[in-house]
Amino acid sequence: MNKVLGVIGCGWLGLPLAKKLVEQGFRVKGTTTSKEKMSVLSKLGIEPYWVQISETEILGDILDFLEGVDTLVVNIPPKLRGKGPKENYVRKIGLLSTAIESSSVREVLFVSSTSVYGDDQGEVDEETIPEPTSEAGKQLLATEELLKENTLFKMTVVRFAGLIGPDRHPITMLSGRTDLSGGNAPVNLIHLDDCIGIITSIIQKNEWGQIINGVYPVHPTKESYYTQKALEKGLNPPGYAKKILENPKKITSCSLFITKYYRFSTAI
């Protein structure tokens, strides 16, 4: 394969994604904000670059990183949680978009989130007009629009639901908690394996110009699901209040790519 791929953000999702792309025969360039991690990328066959993007500047070798890249995966989640300063994520990705304009990149895959849909929107799919309620959802939606307006590259947005994997599962935080709300609400989750599977399939099949919801198509209630997961892991199950949510959010997909072509590999 002659195509050169770039992965901005080789973290929990980006690193195994870049590793998989290398295994599939692509030349892959990847960024990290940790200089100590560059050797990890290199050992996996990923060409490492130290790049740090803020809302005011891009530090590191961004131009060298982008040189020769045909398809770019942008996988930088907004830093809007915790006690630290909140960032202007739209401005941050705007700086990156400007850098992309003067590069060889012609295809961009933007990793977004189903948080662009509001908690009270009920059942939603890609044709639903998002009404985000969280700050992260609002900034992600604005960033999607910013990138879609750029005519210098094709773009596909993948909105992933809650991410789970071998070392990451909500039950570890929920275990033993009581009086939680939304026990009747459906879970909206996706395993790391399928995140990687969806992204690599989009690149291989040239599925550009789309919005795709990445979510496992089975939605048990939170109460039944997390009770079962707690038992499987030997943890105390969480307790839920009896109050019923009238219109809980359920993420689905009407994308032909998801409904006809992609086959999920790992159950939640």
Sine and cosine of phi, psi and omega as CSV:
sin_phi,cos_phi,sin_psi,cos_psi,sin_omega,cos_omega
0.00,0.00,0.76,-0.65,-0.06,-1.00
-1.00,-0.01,-0.27,0.96,-0.07,-1.00
-0.92,0.39,0.68,-0.73,0.06,-1.00
-0.97,-0.23,0.79,-0.62,-0.04,-1.00
-0.93,-0.36,0.56,-0.83,0.09,-1.00
-0.84,-0.54,0.66,-0.75,0.07,-1.00
-0.85,-0.52,0.93,-0.36,0.07,-1.00
-1.00,0.00,0.92,-0.39,-0.01,-1.00
0.98,-0.21,0.98,0.21,-0.01,-1.00
-1.00,-0.06,0.94,0.35,0.02,-1.00
-0.96,-0.28,-0.67,-0.74,-0.09,-1.00
-0.85,0.53,-0.65,0.76,0.05,-1.00
-1.00,-0.09,-0.69,0.72,-0.13,-0.99
-0.90,0.43,-0.60,0.80,-0.04,-1.00
-0.92,0.38,-0.79,0.61,0.05,-1.00
-0.91,0.42,-0.46,0.89,0.09,-1.00
-0.90,0.43,-0.77,0.64,0.00,-1.00
-0.87,0.48,-0.64,0.77,0.04,-1.00
-0.87,0.50,-0.70,0.72,0.01,-1.00
-0.90,0.45,-0.66,0.75,0.00,-1.00
-0.90,0.44,-0.62,0.79,0.08,-1.00
-0.88,0.47,-0.70,0.72,0.01,-1.00
-0.89,0.46,-0.48,0.88,0.01,-1.00
-0.99,0.12,0.01,1.00,0.12,-0.99
0.98,-0.20,0.07,1.00,0.02,-1.00
-0.99,0.13,0.47,-0.88,0.27,-0.96
-0.99,0.13,0.81,-0.59,-0.13,-0.99
-0.80,-0.60,0.77,-0.64,0.12,-0.99
-0.94,-0.35,0.67,-0.74,-0.06,-1.00
-0.70,-0.72,0.49,-0.87,0.03,-1.00
-0.94,-0.35,0.47,-0.88,0.12,-0.99
-0.60,-0.80,0.47,-0.88,0.06,-1.00
-1.00,-0.03,-0.02,1.00,-0.02,-1.00
-0.92,-0.40,0.89,-0.45,0.01,-1.00
-0.91,0.42,-0.47,0.88,0.03,-1.00
-0.92,0.39,-0.42,0.91,-0.07,-1.00
-1.00,0.09,-0.16,0.99,-0.07,-1.00
-0.88,0.47,-0.57,0.82,0.01,-1.00
-0.93,0.37,-0.51,0.86,0.05,-1.00
-0.90,0.44,-0.72,0.69,0.03,-1.00
-0.88,0.48,-0.71,0.70,-0.05,-1.00
-0.87,0.49,-0.65,0.76,0.00,-1.00
-0.91,0.42,-0.41,0.91,0.01,-1.00
-1.00,-0.01,0.06,1.00,0.01,-1.00
1.00,0.05,0.19,0.98,0.01,-1.00
-0.99,-0.11,0.76,-0.65,0.04,-1.00
-0.96,0.27,0.91,-0.41,-0.17,-0.99
-1.00,0.01,0.61,-0.79,0.07,-1.00
-0.67,-0.74,0.70,-0.72,0.09,-1.00
-1.00,0.02,0.90,-0.44,-0.01,-1.00
-0.66,-0.75,0.74,-0.67,0.03,-1.00
-0.78,-0.63,0.87,-0.49,-0.06,-1.00
-0.94,-0.35,0.80,-0.60,0.11,-0.99
-0.87,-0.50,-0.06,-1.00,0.01,-1.00
-0.98,0.20,-0.12,0.99,-0.02,-1.00
-0.91,-0.42,-0.40,0.92,-0.06,-1.00
-0.33,-0.94,0.29,-0.96,0.12,-0.99
-0.90,-0.45,0.88,-0.47,0.02,-1.00
-0.99,-0.14,0.53,-0.85,0.04,-1.00
0.98,-0.21,-0.21,-0.98,-0.15,-0.99
-1.00,-0.06,0.84,0.55,-0.07,-1.00
-0.90,0.44,-0.63,0.78,-0.02,-1.00
-0.94,0.35,-0.65,0.76,0.06,-1.00
-0.90,0.43,-0.64,0.77,0.02,-1.00
-0.88,0.47,-0.71,0.70,-0.07,-1.00
-0.97,0.26,-0.34,0.94,-0.06,-1.00
-0.86,0.50,0.84,-0.54,0.04,-1.00
0.99,0.11,-0.11,0.99,-0.02,-1.00
-0.97,0.24,0.76,-0.65,0.04,-1.00
-1.00,-0.05,-0.70,0.71,-0.07,-1.00
-0.82,-0.57,0.78,-0.63,-0.08,-1.00
-0.88,-0.48,0.78,-0.63,0.13,-0.99
-0.99,-0.17,0.87,-0.49,0.02,-1.00
-0.98,-0.17,0.95,-0.32,-0.12,-0.99
-0.78,-0.63,0.92,0.38,-0.01,-1.00
-0.83,-0.56,0.97,-0.23,0.01,-1.00
-0.95,0.33,0.52,-0.86,0.03,-1.00
-0.93,0.37,0.61,-0.79,0.03,-1.00
-1.00,-0.09,1.00,0.09,-0.09,-1.00
-0.82,-0.57,0.09,1.00,0.03,-1.00
-0.95,-0.32,0.17,-0.98,0.06,-1.00
0.99,0.13,-0.12,-0.99,-0.09,-1.00
-1.00,-0.04,-0.15,0.99,-0.03,-1.00
-0.96,0.28,0.10,-1.00,0.01,-1.00
-0.90,0.44,0.64,-0.76,0.02,-1.00
-1.00,0.09,0.60,-0.80,-0.06,-1.00
-0.98,-0.21,0.36,-0.93,0.16,-0.99
-1.00,0.02,1.00,-0.05,-0.11,-0.99
-0.91,0.41,-0.60,0.80,-0.02,-1.00
-0.88,0.47,-0.71,0.71,0.01,-1.00
-0.91,0.42,-0.61,0.79,0.00,-1.00
-0.87,0.49,-0.77,0.64,0.01,-1.00
-0.96,0.29,-0.43,0.90,0.10,-1.00
-0.88,0.48,-0.65,0.76,0.07,-1.00
-0.89,0.46,-0.67,0.74,0.03,-1.00
-0.90,0.44,-0.66,0.75,0.01,-1.00
-0.86,0.51,-0.64,0.77,0.03,-1.00
-0.90,0.44,-0.66,0.75,0.03,-1.00
-0.91,0.42,-0.62,0.79,0.00,-1.00
-0.89,0.45,-0.59,0.81,-0.06,-1.00
-0.84,0.55,-0.56,0.83,-0.05,-1.00
-0.99,-0.12,0.30,0.95,-0.04,-1.00
-0.92,-0.40,-0.09,-1.00,0.01,-1.00
-1.00,0.08,-0.07,1.00,-0.09,-1.00
-0.90,0.43,0.77,-0.63,0.02,-1.00
-0.83,-0.55,-0.10,0.99,0.03,-1.00
-0.65,-0.76,0.75,-0.66,0.00,-1.00
-0.81,-0.59,0.77,-0.63,0.14,-0.99
-0.94,-0.33,0.90,-0.44,-0.04,-1.00
-0.98,-0.20,0.86,-0.52,0.03,-1.00
-1.00,0.09,0.94,-0.35,-0.01,-1.00
-0.92,-0.39,-0.34,-0.94,-0.10,-1.00
-0.58,-0.81,0.46,-0.89,0.07,-1.00
-0.95,0.30,0.04,1.00,0.11,-0.99
-0.93,0.37,-0.14,0.99,0.09,-1.00
-0.93,0.36,-0.31,0.95,0.09,-1.00
-1.00,-0.03,0.67,-0.75,0.00,-1.00
-0.94,0.34,0.42,-0.91,-0.04,-1.00
-0.91,0.42,-0.37,0.93,-0.06,-1.00
-0.94,-0.34,0.39,0.92,-0.02,-1.00
-1.00,0.05,-0.04,1.00,0.02,-1.00
0.94,0.34,-0.59,-0.80,0.00,-1.00
-0.98,0.20,0.80,-0.60,-0.07,-1.00
-0.76,-0.64,0.43,-0.90,0.17,-0.99
-0.64,-0.77,-0.20,-0.98,-0.09,-1.00
-0.91,0.41,-0.33,0.95,0.01,-1.00
-1.00,0.03,-0.12,0.99,0.04,-1.00
-0.96,0.27,0.72,-0.70,0.08,-1.00
-0.96,0.27,0.88,-0.47,-0.05,-1.00
-0.91,0.42,0.62,-0.78,0.09,-1.00
-0.75,-0.66,0.96,0.26,-0.10,-0.99
-0.90,0.43,0.59,-0.81,0.04,-1.00
-0.94,-0.34,-0.42,0.91,0.00,-1.00
-1.00,0.00,0.38,-0.92,0.03,-1.00
-0.90,0.44,-0.63,0.78,0.03,-1.00
-0.88,0.47,-0.69,0.72,0.01,-1.00
-0.88,0.47,-0.67,0.75,0.00,-1.00
-0.90,0.43,-0.69,0.72,-0.03,-1.00
-0.95,0.32,-0.59,0.81,0.05,-1.00
-0.90,0.44,-0.68,0.73,0.01,-1.00
-0.90,0.44,-0.68,0.73,0.03,-1.00
-0.89,0.45,-0.58,0.81,0.02,-1.00
-0.94,0.34,-0.64,0.77,0.09,-1.00
-0.83,0.56,-0.73,0.68,-0.03,-1.00
-0.90,0.44,-0.65,0.76,0.02,-1.00
-0.86,0.52,-0.73,0.69,-0.03,-1.00
-0.94,0.33,-0.59,0.81,0.00,-1.00
-0.91,0.41,-0.45,0.89,-0.01,-1.00
-0.96,0.29,-0.30,0.95,-0.04,-1.00
-0.98,0.20,0.87,-0.50,-0.07,-1.00
-1.00,-0.01,0.01,1.00,-0.05,-1.00
-1.00,0.09,-0.16,0.99,0.06,-1.00
-0.53,-0.85,0.46,-0.89,0.13,-0.99
-0.98,0.19,0.48,-0.88,-0.03,-1.00
-0.59,-0.81,0.60,-0.80,0.19,-0.98
-0.80,-0.59,0.67,-0.74,0.04,-1.00
-0.97,-0.26,0.77,-0.63,0.13,-0.99
-0.92,-0.39,0.89,-0.45,0.03,-1.00
-0.99,-0.14,0.98,-0.22,-0.01,-1.00
-1.00,0.09,0.59,-0.81,0.12,-0.99
-0.98,0.20,-0.28,-0.96,-0.02,-1.00
-0.87,0.49,0.75,-0.66,-0.10,-0.99
-1.00,0.00,0.75,-0.66,0.10,-0.99
-0.77,-0.64,0.38,-0.93,0.01,-1.00
-0.19,-0.98,-0.16,-0.99,-0.08,-1.00
-0.83,0.56,-0.57,0.82,-0.05,-1.00
-0.89,-0.46,0.36,0.93,-0.09,-1.00
-0.52,-0.85,0.90,-0.44,0.04,-1.00
-0.39,-0.92,0.69,-0.73,-0.02,-1.00
-0.85,0.53,-0.44,0.90,-0.08,-1.00
-0.88,0.47,-0.45,0.89,0.00,-1.00
-0.91,0.41,-0.48,0.88,0.05,-1.00
-1.00,0.03,-0.48,0.87,-0.09,-1.00
-1.00,0.04,-0.35,0.94,-0.08,-1.00
-0.82,0.58,0.78,-0.62,0.08,-1.00
0.99,0.14,-0.16,0.99,0.02,-1.00
-0.97,0.26,0.43,-0.90,-0.06,-1.00
-0.80,-0.60,0.32,-0.95,0.08,-1.00
0.85,0.53,0.58,0.82,0.05,-1.00
-0.96,0.28,0.51,-0.86,0.02,-1.00
-1.00,-0.05,0.31,-0.95,0.13,-0.99
0.97,0.23,0.50,0.87,0.01,-1.00
-0.88,0.47,-0.46,0.89,0.01,-1.00
-1.00,0.04,-0.09,1.00,-0.02,-1.00
-0.96,0.29,0.57,-0.82,0.03,-1.00
-0.96,0.27,0.53,-0.85,0.11,-0.99
-0.98,0.19,0.56,-0.83,0.06,-1.00
-0.80,-0.61,1.00,-0.09,-0.13,-0.99
-0.71,-0.71,0.28,-0.96,0.11,-0.99
-0.46,-0.89,0.63,-0.78,-0.02,-1.00
-0.99,0.11,0.51,-0.86,0.04,-1.00
-0.77,0.64,-0.66,0.75,-0.01,-1.00
-0.83,0.55,-0.65,0.76,-0.03,-1.00
-0.98,0.19,-0.46,0.89,0.14,-0.99
-0.86,0.51,-0.74,0.67,0.02,-1.00
-0.90,0.43,-0.67,0.74,0.00,-1.00
-0.88,0.48,-0.67,0.74,0.00,-1.00
-0.91,0.41,-0.73,0.68,-0.04,-1.00
-0.90,0.44,-0.72,0.69,-0.02,-1.00
-0.91,0.42,-0.57,0.82,0.03,-1.00
-0.93,0.38,-0.64,0.77,0.05,-1.00
-0.86,0.51,-0.72,0.70,-0.02,-1.00
-0.91,0.43,-0.71,0.71,-0.04,-1.00
-0.92,0.38,-0.59,0.81,-0.06,-1.00
-1.00,-0.07,0.01,1.00,-0.01,-1.00
0.82,0.58,0.77,0.64,0.00,-1.00
-1.00,0.03,0.97,0.26,-0.07,-1.00
-0.98,-0.22,0.33,-0.94,0.00,-1.00
0.98,0.21,0.49,0.87,-0.08,-1.00
-0.79,-0.61,0.31,-0.95,0.25,-0.97
-0.89,-0.46,0.79,-0.61,-0.08,-1.00
-0.77,-0.64,0.80,-0.60,0.12,-0.99
-1.00,0.08,0.86,-0.51,0.03,-1.00
-0.99,-0.17,0.99,-0.15,-0.04,-1.00
-0.50,-0.86,0.65,-0.76,0.02,-1.00
-0.91,0.41,0.73,-0.69,-0.19,-0.98
-0.99,0.14,0.46,0.89,0.10,-1.00
-0.80,-0.60,0.76,-0.65,-0.17,-0.99
-0.76,-0.65,0.96,0.28,0.12,-0.99
-0.91,0.41,0.27,-0.96,0.05,-1.00
-0.93,0.37,0.42,-0.91,0.02,-1.00
-0.86,0.52,-0.66,0.75,-0.05,-1.00
-0.89,0.46,-0.74,0.67,-0.02,-1.00
-0.93,0.36,-0.65,0.76,-0.05,-1.00
-0.92,0.40,-0.78,0.63,-0.08,-1.00
-0.96,0.29,-0.46,0.89,0.13,-0.99
-0.90,0.44,-0.71,0.70,0.01,-1.00
-0.90,0.43,-0.69,0.72,-0.02,-1.00
-0.91,0.42,-0.60,0.80,0.04,-1.00
-0.89,0.46,-0.69,0.72,0.01,-1.00
-0.90,0.44,-0.65,0.76,0.00,-1.00
-0.90,0.45,-0.55,0.83,-0.06,-1.00
-0.99,-0.13,0.06,1.00,0.00,-1.00
0.94,0.34,0.52,0.85,-0.01,-1.00
-0.94,-0.33,0.29,-0.96,0.09,-1.00
-0.96,0.28,0.79,-0.62,0.00,-1.00
-0.93,0.36,0.50,-0.86,0.07,-1.00
-0.96,0.28,0.40,-0.91,0.06,-1.00
-0.95,-0.31,0.64,-0.77,-0.05,-1.00
-0.89,-0.45,0.59,-0.81,0.08,-1.00
-0.93,0.37,0.36,-0.93,-0.06,-1.00
-0.98,0.18,-0.23,0.97,-0.03,-1.00
-0.87,0.50,0.73,-0.68,-0.03,-1.00
-0.99,-0.11,0.79,-0.62,0.11,-0.99
-0.98,0.22,0.72,-0.69,-0.10,-0.99
-0.98,0.18,-0.56,0.83,-0.09,-1.00
-0.64,-0.76,0.87,0.49,-0.08,-1.00
-0.93,0.37,0.47,-0.88,-0.06,-1.00
-0.96,0.29,0.77,-0.64,0.09,-1.00
-0.77,-0.64,0.88,-0.47,-0.05,-1.00
-1.00,-0.02,0.83,-0.55,0.07,-1.00
-0.79,-0.61,-0.01,-1.00,0.02,-1.00
-0.69,-0.72,0.71,-0.71,0.14,-0.99
-0.94,-0.35,0.12,0.99,0.02,-1.00
-0.92,0.39,0.76,-0.65,0.04,-1.00
-0.86,0.51,-0.55,0.84,0.02,-1.00
-0.85,0.52,-0.68,0.73,-0.02,-1.00
-0.98,0.18,-0.72,0.70,-0.14,-0.99
-0.97,0.24,-0.41,0.91,-0.08,-1.00
-0.87,-0.49,-0.55,0.83,-0.18,-0.98
-0.97,-0.25,-0.62,0.79,-0.07,-1.00
-1.00,0.04,0.64,-0.76,0.05,-1.00
-0.89,-0.46,0.89,-0.45,-0.01,-1.00
-0.90,0.43,0.63,-0.77,-0.11,-0.99
-0.96,-0.28,-0.43,0.90,-0.14,-0.99
-0.75,-0.66,0.88,-0.47,0.02,-1.00
-0.92,0.38,0.44,-0.90,0.03,-1.00
-0.99,0.16,0.00,0.00,0.00,0.00
